[in-house]
Amino acid sequence: MAYDMVDVIIIADSHYVGVSQVLVNLFGDFLQVVDRGILFHPGAYCRDLWNILDALVVICALVAFAFVYVPSLFICSLLNIAIGNW
């Protein structure tokens, strides 16, 4: 099955939309932590389960992006190999 140029553009744009959505969520979470505090204030960020779920989703997405964009870095660190040898 051959892709049309429109399909290729949509696939490429959807990747950038995913990355930008994660970055926007990360920035929003950072602002909430700065505004509310992280744990000890009565209205703190980690006292709401939805915020914990949101942070977990953002962290998982960042780890997934790291595996996609820097795979050799994780392989080297897991195997305890110097990156300069790659």
C-alpha positions, 0 to 999 in steps of 0.5 A, a space after each residue: 500500500 503506497 502512501 499519498 503525500 497527504 498521508 505522510 504529512 499527517 503522520 509527521 504532523 501527528 508525531 510533532 503534535 504528540 511531542 508538543 502536547 507532552 511538553 505543554 503538559 510538562 510545563 503546565 504541571 511545573 506551573 502547578 507545582 510552583 503555584 500550589 507546592 508539591 506535597 505539604 500545603 493543603 492544596 498541594 499538587 500531589 494531594 490530588 490523585 488526578 494530578 498524580 495520574 497526569 504526572 505519571 502519564 507525562 513521565 511515561 511519555 518522556 521516558 518513551 521519547 528518550 528511548 526513541 531519540 537516545 536509544 544508545 545512551 540507555 543501552 550503554 548505561 544498562 550495559 555499563 559501556 562507555 559512550 565514547 566507544 560507540 
